[in-house]
Structure formats: C-alpha cells, structure tokens
Amino acid sequence: MHDVVTALLGAGLKLEIFREYPYSNGCKFFDRMRPAPGLRWLMPEGVPDLPLMFSVVTSKV
C-alpha cells in the first residue's frame, strides 16, 4: 500500500479517501478462507483480520 500511495502523491495527486477492507472481492487467496455475501472472501477462522483490499480516491491538486 505504501508504494501505491507514495506513487500517487509523487504524481502530484491529493489523497481524498483511503479505506482498507478485511475481505477480498471474488478472489480466494488461501484455501481456508471463508465465503461471505456478495462473492467476498474473509480470512480463515482464528486468523486476525488483515486488509485484503483497499480503495483510494484522489484528485488533481
């Protein structure tokens, strides 16, 4: 995430919104991941929730 945000800021963009999500959309990264509504996948039971996806909104300065 650092590389993405640093590149956006380095390109002269203003960071408006940055959000992390504890699920992935339609992508099962690990065998034990749990399905969730809307084709989402969560970390396996007993594993701490980690960001699996993020969104960024930027604007021109």
C-alpha positions in Angstrom: 0.0 0.0 0.0 2.9 2.3 0.8 4.2 2.1 -2.8 0.8 2.9 -4.3 0.1 5.9 -2.0 3.6 7.2 -2.4 3.4 7.0 -6.2 0.0 8.8 -6.2 1.3 11.6 -4.0 4.5 11.7 -6.1 2.4 12.2 -9.2 1.0 15.4 -7.6 -2.4 14.0 -6.6 -4.2 14.8 -3.4 -5.3 11.9 -1.3 -9.0 12.3 -0.6 -10.0 8.9 0.8 -8.1 5.8 1.7 -10.0 2.7 3.0 -9.0 -0.8 3.9 -11.3 -3.8 3.8 -11.0 -7.1 5.7 -12.3 -9.1 2.6 -11.5 -9.6 -1.0 -13.9 -9.4 -3.9 -14.2 -12.6 -5.8 -10.6 -13.7 -5.0 -9.9 -16.6 -2.7 -6.2 -16.1 -1.7 -6.0 -19.0 0.8 -7.6 -22.5 0.9 -9.3 -21.9 4.3 -10.8 -18.5 3.5 -14.5 -18.2 4.4 -17.1 -17.1 1.9 -19.1 -14.0 2.6 -22.1 -12.5 0.9 -21.5 -10.7 -2.5 -18.8 -13.0 -3.7 -16.5 -11.8 -1.0 -13.9 -13.9 1.0 -12.8 -13.4 4.6 -9.7 -14.6 6.4 -10.0 -18.1 7.9 -11.5 -18.5 11.4 -8.9 -17.9 14.1 -6.7 -15.7 11.9 -6.7 -11.9 12.6 -8.5 -9.8 10.1 -5.9 -8.2 7.8 -6.6 -5.7 5.0 -7.1 -7.8 1.9 -8.3 -5.0 -0.3 -8.1 -1.2 -0.3 -9.6 1.7 -2.2 -8.2 5.1 -3.0 -9.8 8.4 -4.1 -7.5 11.1 -5.3 -7.9 14.5 -7.0 -5.7 16.8 -9.0 -4.0 19.5 -6.9 
